[in-house]
Amino acid sequence: LALYLDEVPQLILLCIAFALEGLGQTLVSGAEEAWVVDNLIAVGRTDLFNAYFAREKSLSSLGGVLSGLSIWALLSLVEIDASMVAGLWIMAAVGQLLAAFLLLRIPEIPLSVAERSRVDGPLIAAASTGTVRTCLSSLVKNRALLALVIVTLIVSFATSITGDAFELSMVTKGLNPKELAPITVAIDGIGFVSPLFVLFLVRHFKITNLLAMLLLISAGASLLFFTLPTLGVVVGLFLFFHLIDDLWDPLHDGMLHSYL
């Protein structure tokens, strides 16, 4: 609807649309991870946490490569107008409906009574008290989990800031907005390969050491943004930080669920 309006009404509708998308993604991400963990516990394969999240990240990035190449070709061949953008949004909506249909057909392996009691027992006990304080106190008592949650909040905050800032910085330094298309393809290409490399790393290094190393490398690399802020360096950092994210995410998700 926003495509057929102008100025302030268009901006308001766009904000509402992206707020709804953010709400949907939040609900899906938590439910999807719980579904995966339940299935792995039920079949006795909790060793596959890292493998699942790495492969899921890799496959979704492969989809990004294919769609990114398509859009890149589209940008090169034709002039983009409002009707074409509307068609792309409709295509995205059809994709969401297709994904929902496919997911409904995938069975969930139910946990046994004993497994469910062991997995959900503490949660049910906390909920029965009727207080959020009990849940928070359980989190605080588990120092490893608390530390990981704090680190996650800090990293998420930094990622939220740098995401848009980097794209704006590249454009203001002379990058044609259309040139973001090949950069996006490169990002998804990195995302396809790097999570699979994680599976090699976890066989040889402790996960906490890997996560700490990724943070230290990121902190050092970020200094280049202030000391040598040329367009080439900013583009390089943009790609590099996406590489760090692609390595970080499956390691973090696997560790979080093993703690839980």
TORSE-908021 format. One line per 2 residues: for each residue x, y, z of C-alpha. Coordinates in steps of 0.02 Angstrom, whole numbers. Layout:
<nodes>
X,Y,Z  ...
</nodes>
This chain:
<nodes>
0,0,0  143,118,40
202,110,-141  45,199,-198
57,342,-73  177,487,-56
281,573,77  224,560,259
83,430,236  205,320,138
336,333,275  208,289,410
148,135,315  326,79,282
366,93,468  211,-9,511
257,-141,381  435,-161,445
373,-163,626  257,-308,581
399,-396,491  511,-374,644
375,-445,757  352,-594,641
539,-628,631  553,-621,820
412,-747,843  481,-862,709
662,-861,770  620,-912,948
494,-1044,895  609,-1115,762
755,-1135,882  645,-1218,1013
576,-1336,881  752,-1383,822
816,-1411,999  665,-1519,1046
692,-1627,892  878,-1648,925
847,-1694,1107  711,-1818,1059
826,-1913,940  974,-1901,1059
1080,-1790,945  1119,-1638,1052
1294,-1644,976  1219,-1571,817
1181,-1397,887  1331,-1316,804
1309,-1418,645  1126,-1371,625
1148,-1185,652  1302,-1179,539
1215,-1271,397  1055,-1169,416
1156,-1008,404  1250,-1074,252
1093,-1129,157  1001,-965,190
1153,-871,125  1150,-978,-33
973,-918,-61  1037,-740,-38
1171,-768,-171  1042,-828,-298
919,-688,-263  1059,-559,-255
1124,-610,-427  947,-596,-496
924,-420,-427  1097,-369,-486
1052,-425,-662  886,-334,-649
971,-172,-595  1092,-186,-741
963,-221,-876  810,-115,-835
760,43,-746  680,8,-579
509,89,-550  374,79,-417
275,-59,-505  429,-171,-513
465,-142,-328  283,-187,-291
305,-348,-391  460,-394,-289
366,-368,-126  223,-477,-190
352,-610,-235  422,-599,-58
247,-621,16  216,-775,-93
381,-845,-31  329,-822,150
164,-912,118  254,-1055,30
376,-1071,177  231,-1077,300
145,-1214,197  305,-1319,192
336,-1298,379  160,-1357,421
200,-1522,335  359,-1554,436
322,-1660,591  387,-1617,763
457,-1763,861  375,-1755,1033
486,-1774,1185  448,-1915,1306
371,-1871,1474  540,-1896,1559
631,-1787,1432  497,-1652,1440
505,-1650,1629  694,-1632,1624
694,-1497,1490  543,-1394,1543
537,-1434,1729  633,-1279,1788
534,-1168,1669  366,-1236,1729
420,-1219,1911  468,-1038,1881
307,-999,1788  201,-1077,1925
263,-947,2049  186,-812,1941
341,-702,1948  471,-651,1821
592,-629,1966  613,-818,1982
662,-835,1800  785,-691,1814
861,-759,1974  889,-926,1886
979,-834,1748  1087,-737,1871
1136,-896,1964  1201,-975,1803
1354,-865,1781  1405,-939,1614
1234,-909,1539  1223,-735,1616
1393,-688,1543  1340,-751,1371
1177,-651,1379  1272,-492,1424
1396,-518,1283  1251,-551,1163
1167,-386,1212  1329,-289,1185
1364,-371,1016  1183,-347,959
1190,-163,1006  1353,-139,910
1287,-233,758  1127,-129,754
1228,33,753  1360,-17,627
1241,-99,502  1156,59,437
1307,168,478  1419,71,360
1297,78,215  1271,265,239
1459,290,252  1490,197,89
1359,300,-4  1423,466,65
1600,417,13  1547,400,-168
1476,225,-187  1332,215,-311
1182,139,-219  1163,14,-363
1338,-50,-321  1269,-114,-156
1195,-260,-255  1362,-347,-294
1420,-311,-116  1263,-399,-51
1301,-548,-163  1478,-553,-94
1410,-548,84  1295,-696,49
1438,-788,-35  1541,-766,123
1389,-823,223  1376,-981,120
1556,-1038,150  1607,-970,321
1478,-1062,432  1541,-1227,362
1716,-1176,417  1645,-1162,593
1619,-1351,595  1806,-1371,568
1850,-1244,703  1744,-1322,841
1836,-1487,819  2003,-1404,861
1964,-1256,976  1858,-1218,1128
1702,-1120,1079  1726,-986,1213
1903,-955,1150  1840,-938,971
1705,-813,1021  1829,-710,1121
1952,-711,976  1817,-651,854
1774,-506,969  1956,-454,988
1986,-461,800  1829,-356,770
1882,-227,897  2053,-210,815
1982,-200,639  1856,-65,688
2001,54,722  2034,62,534
1865,147,511  1932,297,609
2115,294,556  2096,255,370
1916,295,321  1931,279,131
1791,202,27  1894,46,-9
1932,18,176  1750,45,226
1690,-81,95  1823,-204,154
1772,-182,336  1589,-203,290
1627,-372,210  1746,-421,350
1621,-388,489  1491,-492,397
1620,-632,394  1640,-614,583
1450,-619,604  1437,-777,499
1569,-862,606  1497,-795,769
1313,-840,747  1321,-1031,738
1452,-1037,876  1346,-925,987
1182,-1015,951  1257,-1186,983
1335,-1130,1148  1178,-1041,1206
1069,-1195,1180  1196,-1311,1262
1192,-1198,1416  1003,-1192,1417
</nodes>
